[in-house]
Amino acid sequence: MGRKIEIYNEPFSKLRRDGLDISGTATPGRYRFMDCDTFLSKRHLRIVECEGIRLSSDSFRYSVISYVWRGNSVSSDPASPCYWQDKHGVFSVKGAEDGDPISLDVLWHACTASELSYACPFGCRWLWLDRICILQTSKMDKAWQISQMYEIYSHSDACIILPGGVRRLVSLDEETSWIHRAWTLQEALTPCQPWVLYTWKHARCVLRLKTGDSHGTSSVAIQSVIEGQSAMSHLKELLALNAHPGGASTFKVAGVELKGHVRLFGTPKVADMLRRSLEDSFRESSIWFSSLMRTSSRPVDMIFSIMHFFGVSLDPRIFGENDRTKAAIALTQGRTSQLVMDHLSLTLR
């Protein structure tokens, strides 16, 4: 990879007090990553900027985060299902104050997950989170990063999904808006290893659901991240459980059988459509249907988030945030031109 330049390295205490602002040190149009090793060992947020990086390089392993800008609510009441206690605190990001504050505890769980060997074969030291790694005060950098988003996710070694957002982790039986947001479709389908991170108070185990149909039994392996606090499972396995209405999953802890539901991904129909999108035989048509079920505060992102699936790259700088129709026409034209060229190429062989 290219040379890494450190642009930020500050302790948690400064983040809590001042928030994150990299506008004075970051250069628009470059990749940035946070260092999980430094985060966990020194309790510092360290961000590096990369010149001439090859994302496909085997020598540079990184994870990406998929989440929602404004996630599930937080309660300080231990009796509430929304209860979350921050040990390390929270911080805001300059230029992104309209989103939830970022919990340092959630990042702690995410960095721990990133470095585990079952997330990717050798663990990932580096982590990409758009709120931190995009220069939020620069329109130029945002446009460049949007054009690179597919590359960033497709070359990642693992994707860590935070369905409830960056303010807290959620449990398997909580409903979230993650599956309904525009960009999360690309973030789920592009990486080779999409993992869901959630709260889990039990030991490592397997969830099983008797589906009552031709599939028989669906199973989900639950891998501990921080024992007694969090765990993660593969997205496709959780979608299969979420896609079956009404069924309670069972699992055994210390020989005792317990029951629970998976509700993270909305209705069974929506969950099943995303599950089908993960399968090559249904991929293209299911992507279109899944995108129609999603929303965005910037309508044009509904098109930007799926364009690379159809081999089309649009320039975000020439579209306004409400130009969904204009971008959709451009995507259709680009896809049609591509199909014509492919046909001509085959004819001339």
N, C-alpha and C positions, 0 to 999 in steps of 0.2 A: 504494500500500500504506500501511498504518498506520505510525506512528512506530517506528523501530528503536532499542532501548535496549541498549547494550553491557553485558553482564553478566559477561564474562570476557575477559581479554586478557593472556596470559602467555607467556613464551618457552619453547622446547622444554626448556631446562635445568630449569625449575621443574616442568614436567609429568613429566619423568623422575624427579625427586626426590620430589615430593609427590603425584603423580597428579592427577586432575581431580575437583573438588568444586564444584558450582555451587549447593549447597543454601542457601548464605547470601545469594545474589543473585538466584536465579531465582524467578519467581512461578508457582505451579501453574496450569494451564489456558491456557497461551500457547504459540504456535509459537516455535521457536528454530532458528537456522541458523548454520553456521560459515562464516567468510569465507575463501574460497580465495585471494584476492589477498593478504591479510595473511599467510596461512600460507606462501605461496611466496616472497613478497618480503621479509618480515621474520622468518620462522621463528618466528612467534607463533601460538598457537591463539586466535583471536578468535571469540567467540560472541555473537550478538545475539538479543534477545527482541523479539517483534513484537506490538503492540497493534492490533487491528482489521484485521489483514492480510486481503487478498482474494487467495487463492492463485491464482485464475484471472486475475489482473491481468497484462497483457502487459509491464508495466514491472518486474516482479519475476521474474527467471528463476532457477531453481534445479534442481539435480540431487539425486537420492536414491540411497542405497546399499542394496543387497540383499546379505546375507551370512548366514553361520551363526554362532551364538553361540560354539560351540567348533568350530574348523576343523581343517585338516590340520596334522600335527605339523611341528616345525621342527628342523633339525639344523645343528650348527656345522661338520660335516665336509664339505669342498668336494666330496668324492667321492660324497656321498649325494644321491639325487634330491630329498630334502627340505631341501637346503641353502638357507639364506637369511642374508644378512649385513645387519644393521641399521646404517646409517650414522648415523641420527639417534636411534635408541633406541626404547624402548617406554614405555607408561604404562598405569596402571589407572584405573578410574572408580569412585568411591565409590558403593556400592549395587549394583555390577555386577561384583564381584570373582570371581563364579563363571564368568564368561566369559573368553575369551582376553584377554591384554593387547593393547592396540592398538599396532601398529607405526606410528611416525611416517613411516617410509619408504612403507608401504602408502598412508597418507593422502596423501603427496606425489604418488604415482602417480595416486591418485583425483582429487585437486584438479587436476592437470595434465590429466587426461582430461576433467574437467568443463568446463574452460575452452576446450577445442578446438572449433572450429567444426563439425566433422563429428559431434560428439556432439549438439549442437543448433545451429540456424542462427547464433546470435550468441555462443555460448559461455555458460556459467553461472558467475557469480561465487560464488553461494551453494550450500552443500551441506548436505543433511540426512542424518544418521546417527543412528539411534535411541539408540545407546549414549551419544552425546554430547549429543543434543538433547532427550532425555527426562530429566526429573528423577528419577533412578533411586532416590532415597531417599524418594520421595513416592508413596504408593498413589493419592492423588487425581489427581496428574498422569499417572500411568501409565494409569489408567482413562480419563481424558479423551483422552489421546493415542491409545489403542486405538480409541476411538470416531471419531477423526479420521483414522485411518491411511489409509483409502481415499481421502479427499480429498487428503491429502498426496501420495500416489503418483499419483493421477489427474491432478493439476494440474502435476506436475513436467514439466520439459522433456526430461529424460533420466534413465534409471535405469542406474547403474553396478553391475554384478553382480560380486561378489568370491566366486567359488565355493568357494575354500579358506579363507575367513574373513578376519579383519582382522590376523592375525599375520604372514602372508606371502602373496605372490602365488603361484599355482600355474601349471604348464605345461598345455598342451592335452591331453597324454596322461596326466595324473593323474586318478584317480577322486576325487570329492568327495561329500559328503553334502548338498550344496545343494538338489538336486532333490527330496530326501526330506523336507525340513522344511516345516512347516505354512505359515508366513507367506510363504515364497518363492513360493508359487503366486500370491497376490495381487500380490506385488511384480513378478512377471514379466508378468502379464497386464494390469495396470492402466496403467502408463506407456505413452506412445505410442512411445518409443524406448528399448528395453532393450538395453544394450550389455554385453558380457562383457569384463572386464579380466584379463589374464594375462601371464605372463612370455614374452618373445619376444626372442631374440638376433639375429634376422635383420632384413633391411630390409622395408619395406612390400611386400606381394605378394598373390597370390590362391591359396588352397588349392582344389584340385579333387579330387573323388572320382567315379570311374566306378562308378555304383551297380549296373549290371548288370540294371536293371529298366526299366519304362516311363519313368521319370524321366530316364534317360540319365546326365547328369552334374550333380552338385551342386557349387556353388562358394561360397567364403567369402572376402570381402574382408578383408584384415588391415591395419588402420590403425595406424601407429606412434604410441605415446604418448610414451615416452622412448626415443629411438633406441638400439637394442642392449640394451634392458632390458625394455620392456613394449610391449604392443599391445592393441587391442580389436577385437572383431567383433560384428556384430548377433546377438542371441540366436537368432533363428529360423534363420539360416543355419547356425550351429554345431549346433543341434539336428538339422537335416537330415543333417549328416555323422555325428553321434553315433548317429542312429537306424538307420544301416546297419551290420549286424554284420560284423566281420572286415575291412572294406575299409580300406586304407591310403590316405591323402590324399597328393597330390603337389603340390609347389610349386617354383618356380625362383627361385634367388638368384644374381645375377651369372652367369646362364646355366647354372648347375648345378642339375640336378633332384634334389630331396630328397624323402624320404617320412616320414610321421608319422601318428599316430592321434589322434582326438578321443575322449576318454574321460571328460570332465568331468561328464557328466550320467547316469552309471549305465548300466543296460542299455538296449539299443535300444528295447525296448517302452516303458519309462518315458519316455525322451526323446521318442519319437514321440507319446505321449499328450499331453505338454506342447506339442509342436509343433502338434498338432491343436487344442488349447485356444486357441491364438493365431489360429485361423481361425474367422471368424464362423459358418460353416455347421456347425461341430462344437462350438461354444463351450460351451453349457450342459451337455450330457451329458458332454463331456470334462472339464469342471471337476469334476463329481461324481466321475468315475473317478480323476482326478489327485489329488483330496483324499484318496481312500481309500488311495492308495499312500504317504501321507505320515505323519510322526510329529511329536510335540511333547512336551517335558518338562512342558508344561501342557496336558492333553487338551482343555480348553475352547477353547484357541486354534485347534483344528482347525475349530471352527464360526465363531469370530470372524473368522478369516482369509478366509472365503468369503461371509459373510452379505451384504455389499454387492453382490456379483454378482447376487443374487436380489432386490435392492431392499428388504432388511430391515435394520433397525438395532436391535441388542440393547444393553441397558445392561450393560456389563461389571461394574458394581458389585454386581449382584444374583446373580452366579454365582461359585461357588468354582472354583479352578483345576482340579478334577477333575470338574466338572459338565458333561461333554461331552454326555451323554444329555439332560439337562435343557435345555441350550442348543440341541441338535438338534431337540427337540420344539418349542421356541419358534420356531426358524427355520422349521420346516415349517408351523406355525400362521400365522406372519406371511406366508409365501409364499402359503398358501392364501387368506388374507383379501385379499391383494393381487390375486390372480387373480380372485376373486369381484367385487371392486370394479371391476376392469378390464372384466369381462364386463358388469356392470350399466351402466357408463359407455357401452359400445358399444351396449347394448340401448336406452338412453334417448336416443340421438342421433336 
